């Protein structure tokens, strides 16, 4: 196996799922709606139609996840999402049946039995979130849970639904951790620009959790992934978070890994604020942190 292939496989043993991104807005940590819906997910799935793109089995094989015997058993993945998806159970059941995955059982998918609402009530859209905005959040919720389950089918999944407030989303991560999550998948983001140093330190401190890995998406519309602003996306830029980018994955006719290229929609670049970590120094000459740290197949036009 080529060295880069070994690297990708070893990294994917740690990072169980990659989430497509939401476009978001940021205005500090005040209680105003800060997270907006994805610009586009390029998905049009109808029951009975031929599957276009890569299946879970193909992706698992490409990254060597089919070599992991326990398939995520003993791990808990926390997924934090804005707003409520009332059909998440049926969505994931249909996905699992279509691709030959085991259905989630109450013992390992807490969202089937109990939803965790940090505010104690089912989150509802605020006035700035239209019906199409809500539908896109619900689609993203299904996508996140389905692919976490696809790549680690025996892992426990905790879905935490909350409002579109950044403060509530951070609190929701704490709820997932209190429920046993050792990996927190973040598919929301805000522009890195426009925050004071004090704000940055206060927000980043929320990710300092012993024995918990935070993985955050780096963007899905290039340099303008966060609300159309030419800015990197936080929290992927945080020193305490692993930023995950997107690639276009190419397989041969046997389904084996050939190569990957950077996906043109993937966000990334160099932080304005975060200093370069030691592990990046051998790979670039710049003084600031580069994002993403790792990347994974994310091009919706190729599957």
C-alpha positions in Angstrom: 0.0 0.0 0.0 1.2 3.5 -0.8 2.2 5.6 2.3 -0.6 8.1 1.7 -3.1 5.2 1.6 -1.8 4.0 5.0 -2.2 7.5 6.4 -5.8 7.9 5.2 -6.7 4.5 6.6 -5.2 5.2 10.0 -6.9 8.6 10.2 -10.3 7.1 9.4 -9.9 4.7 12.2 -10.2 7.7 14.4 -12.6 9.9 12.6 -15.7 7.9 12.1 -17.7 10.2 9.9 -17.4 13.3 7.8 -20.3 15.7 7.6 -21.3 17.8 4.7 -21.5 21.4 5.8 -24.0 24.0 6.7 -23.4 27.6 5.8 -23.7 29.8 8.9 -23.6 33.3 10.3 -21.9 34.7 13.5 -22.5 37.7 15.6 -20.7 36.9 18.8 -22.3 34.5 21.4 -25.4 36.6 22.0 -28.8 34.9 21.9 -29.6 35.6 18.2 -30.2 33.0 15.5 -26.7 32.4 14.2 -26.9 29.2 12.2 -28.5 29.2 8.8 -29.4 26.3 6.5 -27.1 24.7 3.9 -26.9 26.5 0.6 -27.3 23.2 -1.3 -26.7 19.5 -0.7 -27.1 18.4 -4.4 -29.3 15.5 -3.3 -32.4 14.2 -5.1 -33.3 10.7 -3.9 -36.6 9.0 -4.8 -37.5 5.5 -3.6 -36.8 2.8 -6.1 -34.4 4.9 -8.2 -30.9 3.5 -9.1 -28.3 4.6 -6.6 -25.8 7.1 -8.1 -22.4 7.6 -6.5 -20.7 5.5 -3.8 -22.4 3.2 -1.4 -21.5 2.8 2.3 -19.8 -0.5 1.5 -17.6 1.1 -1.2 -16.6 4.0 1.1 -15.9 1.7 4.0 -13.7 -0.5 1.8 -11.9 2.5 0.2 -10.7 3.8 3.6 -10.0 0.4 5.1 -12.9 0.6 7.6 -14.0 -2.9 6.6 -10.7 -4.1 8.2 -11.9 -3.0 11.6 -13.6 -6.0 13.2 -15.5 -4.2 16.0 -17.2 -1.7 13.5 -17.2 1.0 16.2 -18.5 -1.2 19.0 -17.9 0.4 22.4 -17.7 3.9 21.0 -20.3 6.7 21.2 -20.7 9.3 18.5 -22.4 12.6 19.5 -24.1 14.5 16.7 -25.4 18.0 17.4 -28.0 19.5 15.1 -30.1 22.6 15.0 -33.8 22.1 15.1 -36.0 19.0 15.1 -36.2 16.1 12.6 -39.4 14.2 13.5 -38.7 11.5 10.8 -35.1 10.7 11.8 -35.9 7.1 12.8 -37.7 6.2 9.6 -35.1 8.1 7.5 -32.2 6.0 9.0 -34.3 2.8 8.8 -34.9 3.3 5.1 -31.2 4.1 4.5 -30.1 1.0 6.5 -32.4 -1.3 4.7 -31.4 0.0 1.3 -27.7 -0.5 1.9 -27.8 -3.7 4.0 -26.9 -2.1 7.3 -28.3 -3.2 10.6 -31.1 -1.1 11.9 -30.3 1.0 14.9 -31.6 -0.6 18.1 -32.7 1.4 21.2 -29.6 0.1 23.0 -27.2 1.8 20.6 -29.2 4.7 19.1 -30.5 6.8 21.9 -32.3 9.1 19.5 -34.8 6.3 18.8 -36.0 6.3 22.4 -35.0 9.6 24.0 -34.2 13.0 22.4 -31.9 15.2 24.3 -33.1 18.8 24.4 -30.8 21.1 26.4 -33.6 23.6 26.8 -36.1 21.0 27.9 -38.5 21.5 25.0 -38.5 20.5 21.4 -36.6 23.1 19.4 -38.7 25.0 16.9 -37.7 27.3 14.0 -37.2 31.0 14.8 -38.9 33.6 12.6 -35.8 33.8 10.4 -35.9 30.1 9.5 -38.4 29.4 6.7 -39.9 26.0 5.9 -37.2 25.4 3.3 -34.6 26.3 5.9 -36.1 23.8 8.3 -36.2 21.1 5.6 -32.5 21.5 4.9 -31.6 21.2 8.5 -33.7 18.0 8.7 -32.0 16.7 5.6 -28.6 17.4 7.1 -29.6 15.7 10.3 -30.6 12.5 8.4 -27.3 12.7 6.4 -25.2 13.0 9.5 -26.8 10.1 11.4 -27.0 7.8 8.4 -23.3 8.1 7.5 -22.1 7.9 11.1 -24.1 4.7 11.3 -22.8 3.6 7.8 -19.2 3.9 8.7 -19.4 2.7 12.3 -22.6 0.5 12.3 -22.0 -0.9 15.8 -21.2 2.5 17.5 -23.8 4.1 19.8 -25.2 7.3 18.4 -26.5 10.2 20.5 -28.4 12.9 18.5 -28.8 16.2 20.3 -31.2 18.6 18.8 -31.3 22.3 19.9 -31.9 25.8 18.6 -29.9 27.7 16.0 -28.1 29.7 18.7 -24.4 29.0 18.9 -24.5 29.0 22.7 -27.2 26.3 22.7 -25.2 24.3 20.1 -22.2 24.4 22.4 -24.4 23.3 25.4 -25.7 20.5 23.2 -22.2 19.2 22.8 -21.9 19.0 26.6 -25.2 17.0 26.7 -23.8 14.5 24.2 -20.6 14.2 26.3 -22.6 13.7 29.5 -24.4 10.9 27.6 -21.2 9.1 26.9 -20.0 10.5 23.6 -16.3 10.2 23.0 -16.5 11.8 19.5 -18.5 14.9 18.7 -19.4 15.5 15.1 -20.0 19.2 14.3 -21.7 20.1 11.0 -22.3 23.7 11.9 -19.8 26.6 11.6 -19.4 30.3 11.8 -16.9 32.7 10.2 -13.6 32.9 12.0 -13.4 36.6 11.4 -15.1 39.2 13.6 -14.4 38.0 17.1 -12.3 39.5 19.9 -9.5 37.6 21.4 -11.5 37.2 24.6 -14.4 35.7 22.7 -12.1 33.3 20.8 -10.6 32.0 24.0 -13.9 31.7 25.7 -15.4 29.8 22.8 -12.4 27.6 22.2 -12.4 26.6 25.9 -15.6 24.7 25.3 -13.7 22.1 23.3 -11.1 21.3 26.1 -12.6 18.0 27.2 -10.5 15.1 28.4 -10.9 11.9 26.3 -13.3 13.6 23.8 -12.5 14.2 20.1 -14.2 17.1 18.3 -14.3 16.9 14.5 -15.7 19.9 12.5 -16.4 20.5 8.9 -14.3 23.0 7.1 -16.8 24.3 4.5 -18.7 23.3 1.4 -18.5 26.4 -0.8 -14.8 27.1 -0.9 -13.5 30.4 0.5 -17.1 31.6 1.0 -18.3 28.6 3.0 -19.5 30.7 6.0 -22.4 33.0 5.1 -20.7 34.1 1.9 -17.8 35.7 3.8 -14.3 35.1 2.7 -13.3 33.5 6.0 -12.3 30.1 7.4 -15.0 28.4 9.4 -14.9 28.1 13.1 -14.8 25.7 15.1 -12.8 23.9 12.4 -10.0 26.5 13.0 -9.9 25.9 16.8 -6.7 24.4 18.1 -8.8 22.0 20.1 -10.8 20.7 17.1 -9.9 18.5 14.1 -10.9 20.3 10.9 -12.2 18.0 8.2 -12.2 18.9 4.6 -13.6 17.3 1.4 -12.2 15.4 -1.5 -13.3 13.7 -4.6 -12.5 10.0 -4.2 -11.7 7.8 -7.2 -12.0 4.0 -7.1 -11.1 1.3 -9.7 -13.5 -1.2 -11.1 -12.9 -3.5 -8.1 -13.8 -0.7 -5.7 -10.2 -0.2 -4.5 -8.8 3.2 -3.7 -7.0 4.9 -6.6 -6.6 8.5 -5.5 -8.4 11.6 -4.2 -8.2 15.2 -5.2 -9.3 18.3 -3.3 -13.0 19.0 -3.8 -13.5 22.5 -5.2 -16.3 23.1 -2.7 -14.2 22.3 0.3 -13.3 25.1 2.6 -9.8 25.7 3.9 -6.8 28.0 4.2 -4.7 29.5 7.0 -6.2 30.9 10.2 -5.8 34.6 11.0 -5.5 33.9 14.7 -4.5 30.3 15.5 -0.7 29.7 15.6 0.6 26.7 13.6 0.6 23.5 15.6 3.7 21.5 15.9 2.3 18.6 13.9 1.8 20.9 10.8 5.3 22.5 10.8 6.9 19.8 8.6 4.3 20.3 5.9 4.1 24.1 5.3 6.2 27.2 6.1 3.5 29.4 7.4 3.1 30.7 11.0 -0.6 30.1 11.3 -2.7 27.0 11.5 -3.8 25.4 8.3 -7.3 23.9 7.8 -8.4 21.2 7.2 -6.3 18.7 9.2 -7.7 15.7 7.4 -10.0 15.2 4.5 -12.5 12.6 3.3 -14.7 12.0 0.3 -17.4 14.7 0.2 -18.1 15.7 -3.4 -21.9 15.3 -3.8 -21.7 15.3 -7.6 -19.7 12.1 -7.6 -21.4 10.4 -4.7 
